[in-house]
Amino acid sequence: MEHKTRSMIVEAGKRIVETGLAAGTWGNVSARIDNRHLLITPSGTDYSTIRTDDIVLVDIYTLEPKGKQNPSSETPMHAAIYRMRPEIYGIIHTHPQYGCTVAAARKEVPPILDDLAQLIGPSLRVADHALPGSEKMVKVVTEALEGRNACLLANHGAVCLGRTLDEAFTVSMIVEKACKCYIDSMLIGGAVAFSEEEALEMHKMYMETYSLKDLQEKQRLAGI
């Protein structure tokens, strides 16, 4: 399972570059492999050259790394999310253009799209500004993610969660789509959002019913 997960992380890193969600060495990707350990991209390594043995094994509780590379500086944030959310098996931190625009404006995106409500939750919050890798970053991100599968980081980027790494990537794409639609809608008078009650119902239906069959197959293939 560990070797397969390493390969999936390498592939996810290449995908976020190819889709414009990050560039060069920016952002990071991780996956939980059991209740105690995660695998995460190394610090300062270009996604185009990263290899499976560059991925770093880290203890979720002690943050002790095992590997020849240093883990991403955002490892404490990833580990805290896995501790808080036992159902999450993949996390992708991106620096997308539209997501960063909304993050710089520090605007919470309301539930203006059905897929935003379904995959992310009743809104896309913006976590308070914090220095990357800091204890404050861990605190503000875990708070912003309460009841949601993604949040923006003020003046920084986005953090996206999934019950598989593939789902985390899909969430990353939805975040960027939602932010673009939010910005574009401001040019024609502003978006009209669903009610919070409708958004919560859509999220619950997707997470507990609609996505389950596909999720179970993806988890089987991923060895979860």
N, C-alpha and C positions, 0 to 999 in steps of 0.2 A: 504493500500500500504506500509506503513512504516514497519509494522510487517513482511510482505513478503520480503521486501528488507533486513531487518536485517537477516532473515534466509538465504537469498542468499549470503550475505557477509560472514556469518559463514561457509557456504558450500564452498565458494570460497577459504577461508583461509585454510580449510582442503585439498582442491584440490591442492593448490600450494605446500603444504608440501608433499603430496602423490606423486606428479610428480617431486619432487626434485628442484622446483623453489625457495624454501625458506626452512628454518629449524627453529624449535623452535619459537621464538618470532620475528624473523627477517622479514623485509618486512611489507607491510600494504595494506589494501584493502578498497576502499571507493565506494560509489554510491550516485549520486545526486537523491533526491526525489522530488525536485521542484526547482523553480528559485532562492530560497533563502537558501536552506538547503542541507547539505550532511550528510550521515552516514558513520562513519569510525571506523576501528578496534582500540581498546584501546592500550595504550602504555604498553609494557612489559607483555603481556598476551599470553600464549602458545596457538597456534591454536587448539591443541587437547582438550583443556579444555574450550575454549571460548564459551559463550552462547549469545543468542540473546539480552538479556538485558545488556550485557557488551558493545555492540556497542554504540558509542557516536554520538549524534545528534549535529551538529555544524552549525552555521550561516556562509554561504560562504563569507559574506562581513565583518562581525565584528570578526569572528573566535571565537565567544562566544560559549562554549560547554554546553550541557545539558545532565546530566547523572551522575552515581555514579563513573565512571572511568575517567581517564585522556585520552584525545584523543592522537593518534599517534603524535610523534614529527614532522612528515612530513605533518601534517594537513595544514600548510600554503601553501605548494607546491600543494597539492590536490585542495585546494580552488582557488588558482590562475589559475590552469588549467581549472576548471569549469567556472570561470569568463571569461577566454579567449576563451573557446571553448563551446558555448552553446549547441552544438549537442552531446557532450560527457556526458554519464550517468554512466560510470564505469571506475575506475582507479585501476590498480594493480601494486604495486612496489615490485619487486622480487630481489633475490640475486642468480641467477642461475650460475652454474659452468662455462659454456662456455661464457655466457654473461659477467660474471665478468672477465674472462681471456681477452676478447677483450677490456673490459672497462679499465683493468689495463694497457694494451698496448696502450690505447687511439687511436685505429684505427677505422675510419669510415668504416662501411660495405657497399660496393656498392651494387646495385641491381643485385645480382647473382642468385636469385631464383624468380620464378614468384609470389609465395605467399608472399614473402617479399615486392615486388613492389605493389602487389594488396592491402594488408592489412595495410602495414606500410607507403609506399611511395617510393620516388626515392633513398633513402639510409637510413641507420640506423646511425644517428649521435651520437657522444659522447659529452655530456655536459661537460664543464670545471669543474675542481674539486672544490668542495665547501663543507663546513661542513654541515652535516645533520641538517635540521631544520633551517638553516640560511637564511637570506634575499638573500644572494648571490646564494644559492641553488635554490630559487624560480626564480631568474633572469636567471640563466644559463639553467635551465630546460625548461622554457617557450620559450626561444630562440631556443634551440635545437629541440623543438617539432614543430616549425613552418613548416606547410605543411606536417606533419608526425603524425602517431599514436603511435609512440614509440621512445625512445631514450635510450642510455646507459648513466650512470653516471660515470664519470672518477673514477677508483679505488673503485667502490662502487656496482653498480648493474644496474637495468633497470627499466624504467617507461613505462607502457603500457596502452593505452587508448582504449575505445570502446564505441559505441553508445548504448550498453547494457553491463552489467557486464560479460555476457557470451562471448561477442565479445572481451572484454578486456583480458579475459583468453586465448582465441584463439590467440590473438596478442602476449601474453606472451610466448606461445608455439612456435610461429613462430620466435620470437626473438632468443630463445635458439637454435632452429634448424638452423637458418641462421648463427649464430655465430659459431656453430660447423662445418657447411659446409665451412665457410670462413677459419677457422683454418685448417681443413683437406685439403682444396684445396691448401693451401700454401705448403704442403708437396709434391705435384705433379706438381708444376710449377706455381700455382696461378690460381685464378678463372677468368673467362671471363664474364664481366658484360654486361647487356643490356645497351643501350644508355639511357641517361636521358630522352629523348623524349619518347622512348618506355616505360620506367618505369612510367612516368607520365600518359601516355595514359592507361596503365594497371590499375593504381591506380584509375583513374577517372572512368573507366568502371566498376571496382568492386564496388566502393563506390556509384556510381549513378545508376547503372543498375543491375549488376549480383547479388548483395547481398540484394537488397531491399525487395523482397518477404519474404525471410527468416528473415530479420531484423524486418519487420513489425509484423510478428507473434511473434517473441521473445519479442518485445516491448509490444505487447498486453498482453502476459503472465506475463510480469514483471510489468504491470500496468502503463507503460510510455505513 
